[in-house]
Amino acid sequence: MGLDHARAGSGGGQVKRILWLLGLAVLAATPAGAQRNETADRAAIHALLVAYGTTLDSRDFDGFGKLFGTDGIYVAFGGKTAKGGPAAAGMMRQLFASMANPEREPNFHLFFNEVVTFEGPDRAHATSMSLWMINGPDKRPIPALAGRYDDELVRKDGHWLFARRTLVPVTNGPAK
């Protein structure tokens, strides 16, 4: 009885070893692209969100358009919508030209309260907040616009892009 019990115990250990080796084989056979590195993805998404402000602040509208790719959708204040990176770039170029005010420049974006959730290896959702700062009468920065972003993100060709970015104004009073 003691010998049979010992054999049964070693068989259970053998099964565990086989399952462990099988798991390693499956992991090794999984393409590297399918193994998401969440830390690297979060850093890349953060860089995308910051690049949005950086490109606008430097008036790099072509660079801004590349953040959306060819089929990304941008929904700005007032529901103005552009489909595709070039259209988003054109919309922002026109918007900034219409509000050009040298006394209010330089101006810049501040971003905060960023939350990212993953919906698969190549899809994510993000929310964040923004303040657009302009020069005040005394040449000190003052907030001009506050906004909340709701983003659908997609990885294409190894780069995170906006599949859809919706900007919703934030006010302290009732909506008009």
CYANA upper distance limits for C-alpha pairs under 8 A (distance plus 0.5 A):
  1 MET  CA      5 HIS  CA      6.64
  2 GLY  CA      6 ALA  CA      6.76
  3 LEU  CA      7 ARG  CA      6.78
  4 ASP  CA      8 ALA  CA      6.74
  5 HIS  CA      9 GLY  CA      6.77
  6 ALA  CA     10 SER  CA      6.81
  7 ARG  CA     11 GLY  CA      6.73
  8 ALA  CA     12 GLY  CA      6.92
  9 GLY  CA     13 GLY  CA      7.02
 10 SER  CA     14 GLN  CA      6.67
 11 GLY  CA     15 VAL  CA      6.81
 12 GLY  CA     16 LYS  CA      6.88
 13 GLY  CA     17 ARG  CA      6.72
 14 GLN  CA     18 ILE  CA      6.71
 15 VAL  CA     19 LEU  CA      6.66
 16 LYS  CA     20 TRP  CA      6.56
 17 ARG  CA     21 LEU  CA      6.64
 18 ILE  CA     22 LEU  CA      6.55
 19 LEU  CA     23 GLY  CA      6.66
 20 TRP  CA     24 LEU  CA      6.88
 21 LEU  CA     25 ALA  CA      6.69
 22 LEU  CA     26 VAL  CA      6.75
 23 GLY  CA     27 LEU  CA      6.71
 24 LEU  CA     28 ALA  CA      6.55
 25 ALA  CA     29 ALA  CA      6.58
 26 VAL  CA     30 THR  CA      6.77
 30 THR  CA     34 ALA  CA      7.14
 30 THR  CA     35 GLN  CA      7.77
 31 PRO  CA     35 GLN  CA      7.45
 34 ALA  CA    121 PRO  CA      7.12
 35 GLN  CA    121 PRO  CA      8.12
 36 ARG  CA     41 ASP  CA      8.05
 36 ARG  CA    121 PRO  CA      6.37
 37 ASN  CA     41 ASP  CA      6.63
 38 GLU  CA     42 ARG  CA      6.47
 39 THR  CA     43 ALA  CA      6.78
 40 ALA  CA     44 ALA  CA      6.66
 41 ASP  CA     45 ILE  CA      6.57
 42 ARG  CA     46 HIS  CA      6.55
 42 ARG  CA    116 VAL  CA      7.90
 43 ALA  CA     47 ALA  CA      6.68
 44 ALA  CA     48 LEU  CA      6.78
 44 ALA  CA    159 HIS  CA      8.36
 44 ALA  CA    160 TRP  CA      7.28
 45 ILE  CA     49 LEU  CA      6.77
 45 ILE  CA    160 TRP  CA      6.77
 46 HIS  CA     50 VAL  CA      6.72
 47 ALA  CA     51 ALA  CA      6.43
 48 LEU  CA     52 TYR  CA      6.93
 48 LEU  CA     67 LEU  CA      7.60
 48 LEU  CA    160 TRP  CA      7.54
 48 LEU  CA    161 LEU  CA      7.59
 49 LEU  CA     53 GLY  CA      7.79
 50 VAL  CA     54 THR  CA      6.71
 50 VAL  CA    111 PHE  CA      7.96
 51 ALA  CA     55 THR  CA      6.29
 51 ALA  CA     64 PHE  CA      8.19
 51 ALA  CA     67 LEU  CA      8.38
 52 TYR  CA     56 LEU  CA      6.96
 52 TYR  CA     64 PHE  CA      6.75
 52 TYR  CA     67 LEU  CA      7.75
 53 GLY  CA     57 ASP  CA      6.40
 53 GLY  CA    108 PHE  CA      7.89
 53 GLY  CA    109 HIS  CA      6.08
 53 GLY  CA    110 LEU  CA      8.32
 54 THR  CA     58 SER  CA      6.67
 54 THR  CA    109 HIS  CA      8.20
 55 THR  CA     59 ARG  CA      6.41
 55 THR  CA     60 ASP  CA      5.31
 55 THR  CA     61 PHE  CA      7.05
 55 THR  CA     63 GLY  CA      6.65
 55 THR  CA     64 PHE  CA      5.88
 56 LEU  CA     60 ASP  CA      6.53
 56 LEU  CA     61 PHE  CA      7.11
 56 LEU  CA     64 PHE  CA      7.24
 57 ASP  CA    107 ASN  CA      7.18
 57 ASP  CA    108 PHE  CA      5.86
 57 ASP  CA    109 HIS  CA      7.54
 59 ARG  CA     93 ARG  CA      8.26
 60 ASP  CA     64 PHE  CA      6.71
 61 PHE  CA     65 GLY  CA      6.67
 61 PHE  CA     89 ALA  CA      5.43
 61 PHE  CA     90 GLY  CA      7.82
 61 PHE  CA     92 MET  CA      7.43
 61 PHE  CA     93 ARG  CA      6.66
 62 ASP  CA     66 LYS  CA      7.03
 62 ASP  CA     86 PRO  CA      7.70
 62 ASP  CA     89 ALA  CA      6.36
 63 GLY  CA     67 LEU  CA      7.39
 64 PHE  CA     68 PHE  CA      8.12
 64 PHE  CA     85 GLY  CA      8.07
 64 PHE  CA     88 ALA  CA      8.25
 64 PHE  CA     89 ALA  CA      6.48
 65 GLY  CA     69 GLY  CA      7.44
 65 GLY  CA     84 GLY  CA      8.13
 65 GLY  CA     85 GLY  CA      4.42
 65 GLY  CA     86 PRO  CA      5.75
 65 GLY  CA     87 ALA  CA      7.91
 65 GLY  CA     88 ALA  CA      6.18
 65 GLY  CA     89 ALA  CA      5.09
 66 LYS  CA     70 THR  CA      8.34
 66 LYS  CA     85 GLY  CA      6.06
 66 LYS  CA     86 PRO  CA      8.09
 67 LEU  CA     85 GLY  CA      7.43
 67 LEU  CA    161 LEU  CA      5.91
 67 LEU  CA    162 PHE  CA      6.74
 68 PHE  CA     72 GLY  CA      5.11
 68 PHE  CA     73 ILE  CA      7.54
 68 PHE  CA     74 TYR  CA      8.36
 68 PHE  CA     84 GLY  CA      6.99
 68 PHE  CA     85 GLY  CA      5.30
 68 PHE  CA     88 ALA  CA      8.33
 68 PHE  CA    161 LEU  CA      5.93
 68 PHE  CA    162 PHE  CA      5.25
 68 PHE  CA    163 ALA  CA      6.92
 68 PHE  CA    164 ARG  CA      8.25
 69 GLY  CA     84 GLY  CA      6.84
 69 GLY  CA     85 GLY  CA      5.63
 69 GLY  CA    161 LEU  CA      7.03
 69 GLY  CA    162 PHE  CA      7.86
 69 GLY  CA    163 ALA  CA      8.38
 70 THR  CA     83 LYS  CA      8.49
 70 THR  CA     84 GLY  CA      5.05
 70 THR  CA     85 GLY  CA      5.74
 70 THR  CA     86 PRO  CA      7.86
 71 ASP  CA     83 LYS  CA      6.66
 71 ASP  CA     84 GLY  CA      4.86
 71 ASP  CA     85 GLY  CA      7.39
 71 ASP  CA    163 ALA  CA      7.61
 72 GLY  CA     83 LYS  CA      6.39
 72 GLY  CA     84 GLY  CA      5.38
 72 GLY  CA     85 GLY  CA      6.77
 72 GLY  CA    161 LEU  CA      8.34
 72 GLY  CA    162 PHE  CA      6.32
 72 GLY  CA    163 ALA  CA      4.86
 72 GLY  CA    164 ARG  CA      6.03
 73 ILE  CA     81 THR  CA      7.53
 73 ILE  CA     82 ALA  CA      6.26
 73 ILE  CA     83 LYS  CA      5.01
 73 ILE  CA     84 GLY  CA      6.47
 73 ILE  CA     85 GLY  CA      8.28
 73 ILE  CA     88 ALA  CA      8.14
 73 ILE  CA    162 PHE  CA      7.96
 73 ILE  CA    163 ALA  CA      6.59
 73 ILE  CA    164 ARG  CA      5.02
 73 ILE  CA    165 ARG  CA      6.85
 74 TYR  CA     81 THR  CA      6.10
 74 TYR  CA     82 ALA  CA      5.74
 74 TYR  CA     83 LYS  CA      6.99
 74 TYR  CA     84 GLY  CA      8.46
 74 TYR  CA     88 ALA  CA      6.72
 74 TYR  CA    164 ARG  CA      6.27
 74 TYR  CA    165 ARG  CA      5.46
 74 TYR  CA    166 THR  CA      6.57
 75 VAL  CA     79 GLY  CA      6.18
 75 VAL  CA     80 LYS  CA      6.09
 75 VAL  CA     81 THR  CA      4.96
 75 VAL  CA     82 ALA  CA      7.13
 75 VAL  CA    164 ARG  CA      8.18
 75 VAL  CA    165 ARG  CA      6.63
 75 VAL  CA    166 THR  CA      5.11
 75 VAL  CA    167 LEU  CA      6.60
 76 ALA  CA     80 LYS  CA      5.77
 76 ALA  CA     81 THR  CA      6.94
 76 ALA  CA    166 THR  CA      6.63
 76 ALA  CA    167 LEU  CA      5.49
 76 ALA  CA    168 VAL  CA      7.68
 77 PHE  CA    167 LEU  CA      6.55
 77 PHE  CA    168 VAL  CA      6.65
 77 PHE  CA    169 PRO  CA      6.86
 81 THR  CA     88 ALA  CA      8.45
 82 ALA  CA     87 ALA  CA      5.87
 82 ALA  CA     88 ALA  CA      5.54
 82 ALA  CA     91 MET  CA      7.49
 83 LYS  CA     87 ALA  CA      6.45
 83 LYS  CA     88 ALA  CA      7.14
 84 GLY  CA     88 ALA  CA      6.77
 85 GLY  CA     89 ALA  CA      6.63
 86 PRO  CA     90 GLY  CA      6.68
 87 ALA  CA     91 MET  CA      6.61
 88 ALA  CA     92 MET  CA      6.80
 89 ALA  CA     93 ARG  CA      6.55
 90 GLY  CA     94 GLN  CA      6.64
 91 MET  CA     95 LEU  CA      6.65
 92 MET  CA     96 PHE  CA      6.51
 93 ARG  CA     97 ALA  CA      6.67
 94 GLN  CA     98 SER  CA      6.70
 95 LEU  CA     99 MET  CA      7.04
 96 PHE  CA    100 ALA  CA      6.52
101 ASN  CA    105 GLU  CA      7.47
102 PRO  CA    106 PRO  CA      8.44
103 GLU  CA    135 ASN  CA      7.66
104 ARG  CA    134 ILE  CA      5.93
104 ARG  CA    135 ASN  CA      5.20
104 ARG  CA    136 GLY  CA      7.49
105 GLU  CA    134 ILE  CA      6.93
105 GLU  CA    135 ASN  CA      6.64
106 PRO  CA    134 ILE  CA      7.28
106 PRO  CA    135 ASN  CA      7.35
107 ASN  CA    132 TRP  CA      7.74
107 ASN  CA    133 MET  CA      5.98
107 ASN  CA    134 ILE  CA      5.00
107 ASN  CA    135 ASN  CA      7.11
107 ASN  CA    141 PRO  CA      8.35
108 PHE  CA    132 TRP  CA      6.30
108 PHE  CA    133 MET  CA      5.79
108 PHE  CA    134 ILE  CA      7.31
109 HIS  CA    130 SER  CA      7.14
109 HIS  CA    131 LEU  CA      6.21
109 HIS  CA    132 TRP  CA      5.02
109 HIS  CA    133 MET  CA      6.53
110 LEU  CA    130 SER  CA      5.97
110 LEU  CA    131 LEU  CA      5.66
110 LEU  CA    132 TRP  CA      6.92
110 LEU  CA    133 MET  CA      8.00
111 PHE  CA    128 SER  CA      7.53
111 PHE  CA    129 MET  CA      6.19
111 PHE  CA    130 SER  CA      4.98
111 PHE  CA    131 LEU  CA      7.15
112 PHE  CA    128 SER  CA      6.54
112 PHE  CA    129 MET  CA      5.79
112 PHE  CA    130 SER  CA      6.83
113 ASN  CA    127 THR  CA      8.16
113 ASN  CA    128 SER  CA      5.69
113 ASN  CA    129 MET  CA      6.36
114 GLU  CA    126 ALA  CA      7.47
114 GLU  CA    127 THR  CA      6.24
114 GLU  CA    128 SER  CA      4.80
114 GLU  CA    129 MET  CA      7.53
115 VAL  CA    126 ALA  CA      5.95
115 VAL  CA    127 THR  CA      5.85
115 VAL  CA    128 SER  CA      6.92
116 VAL  CA    124 ALA  CA      7.34
116 VAL  CA    125 HIS  CA      6.24
116 VAL  CA    126 ALA  CA      4.87
116 VAL  CA    127 THR  CA      7.25
117 THR  CA    124 ALA  CA      6.14
117 THR  CA    125 HIS  CA      5.83
117 THR  CA    126 ALA  CA      6.91
118 PHE  CA    123 ARG  CA      6.66
118 PHE  CA    124 ALA  CA      4.72
118 PHE  CA    125 HIS  CA      6.83
119 GLU  CA    123 ARG  CA      5.72
119 GLU  CA    124 ALA  CA      5.59
119 GLU  CA    125 HIS  CA      7.71
120 GLY  CA    124 ALA  CA      7.52
122 ASP  CA    154 VAL  CA      6.06
122 ASP  CA    155 ARG  CA      5.34
122 ASP  CA    156 LYS  CA      8.23
123 ARG  CA    152 GLU  CA      8.04
123 ARG  CA    153 LEU  CA      6.17
123 ARG  CA    154 VAL  CA      5.13
123 ARG  CA    155 ARG  CA      6.96
124 ALA  CA    152 GLU  CA      6.65
124 ALA  CA    153 LEU  CA      5.52
124 ALA  CA    154 VAL  CA      6.96
125 HIS  CA    150 ASP  CA      8.15
125 HIS  CA    151 ASP  CA      6.09
125 HIS  CA    152 GLU  CA      5.29
125 HIS  CA    153 LEU  CA      6.36
126 ALA  CA    149 TYR  CA      8.33
126 ALA  CA    150 ASP  CA      6.62
126 ALA  CA    151 ASP  CA      5.48
126 ALA  CA    152 GLU  CA      7.13
126 ALA  CA    153 LEU  CA      7.95
127 THR  CA    148 ARG  CA      7.70
127 THR  CA    149 TYR  CA      5.90
127 THR  CA    150 ASP  CA      5.29
127 THR  CA    151 ASP  CA      6.61
128 SER  CA    148 ARG  CA      6.33
128 SER  CA    149 TYR  CA      5.73
128 SER  CA    150 ASP  CA      7.55
129 MET  CA    146 ALA  CA      7.96
129 MET  CA    147 GLY  CA      6.22
129 MET  CA    148 ARG  CA      5.00
129 MET  CA    149 TYR  CA      6.59
130 SER  CA    146 ALA  CA      6.12
130 SER  CA    147 GLY  CA      5.68
130 SER  CA    148 ARG  CA      6.87
130 SER  CA    149 TYR  CA      8.32
131 LEU  CA    143 PRO  CA      6.67
131 LEU  CA    144 ALA  CA      7.77
131 LEU  CA    145 LEU  CA      6.21
131 LEU  CA    146 ALA  CA      5.04
131 LEU  CA    147 GLY  CA      7.03
132 TRP  CA    143 PRO  CA      6.30
132 TRP  CA    144 ALA  CA      6.12
132 TRP  CA    145 LEU  CA      5.64
132 TRP  CA    146 ALA  CA      6.92
133 MET  CA    141 PRO  CA      6.33
133 MET  CA    142 ILE  CA      5.87
133 MET  CA    143 PRO  CA      4.92
133 MET  CA    144 ALA  CA      6.08
133 MET  CA    145 LEU  CA      7.83
134 ILE  CA    141 PRO  CA      5.84
134 ILE  CA    142 ILE  CA      6.02
134 ILE  CA    143 PRO  CA      6.78
134 ILE  CA    144 ALA  CA      6.64
135 ASN  CA    139 LYS  CA      5.45
135 ASN  CA    140 ARG  CA      5.89
135 ASN  CA    141 PRO  CA      5.09
135 ASN  CA    142 ILE  CA      6.59
136 GLY  CA    140 ARG  CA      5.78
136 GLY  CA    141 PRO  CA      6.21
136 GLY  CA    142 ILE  CA      6.12
145 LEU  CA    169 PRO  CA      8.02
145 LEU  CA    170 VAL  CA      8.30
146 ALA  CA    169 PRO  CA      6.57
146 ALA  CA    170 VAL  CA      5.76
146 ALA  CA    171 THR  CA      7.59
147 GLY  CA    167 LEU  CA      6.80
147 GLY  CA    168 VAL  CA      6.00
147 GLY  CA    169 PRO  CA      4.93
147 GLY  CA    170 VAL  CA      5.50
148 ARG  CA    167 LEU  CA      6.31
148 ARG  CA    168 VAL  CA      5.67
148 ARG  CA    169 PRO  CA      6.87
148 ARG  CA    170 VAL  CA      7.12
149 TYR  CA    165 ARG  CA      7.23
149 TYR  CA    166 THR  CA      6.10
149 TYR  CA    167 LEU  CA      5.23
149 TYR  CA    168 VAL  CA      6.82
150 ASP  CA    165 ARG  CA      6.44
150 ASP  CA    166 THR  CA      5.69
150 ASP  CA    167 LEU  CA      7.18
151 ASP  CA    162 PHE  CA      7.29
151 ASP  CA    163 ALA  CA      8.07
151 ASP  CA    164 ARG  CA      6.21
151 ASP  CA    165 ARG  CA      5.06
151 ASP  CA    166 THR  CA      6.83
152 GLU  CA    162 PHE  CA      6.65
152 GLU  CA    163 ALA  CA      5.85
152 GLU  CA    164 ARG  CA      5.53
152 GLU  CA    165 ARG  CA      6.97
153 LEU  CA    160 TRP  CA      7.06
153 LEU  CA    161 LEU  CA      6.18
153 LEU  CA    162 PHE  CA      5.23
153 LEU  CA    163 ALA  CA      5.62
153 LEU  CA    164 ARG  CA      7.39
154 VAL  CA    160 TRP  CA      6.05
154 VAL  CA    161 LEU  CA      5.98
154 VAL  CA    162 PHE  CA      6.88
154 VAL  CA    163 ALA  CA      6.33
155 ARG  CA    159 HIS  CA      5.66
155 ARG  CA    160 TRP  CA      4.73
155 ARG  CA    161 LEU  CA      6.62
156 LYS  CA    160 TRP  CA      6.89
156 LYS  CA    161 LEU  CA      7.66
171 THR  CA    175 ALA  CA      8.09
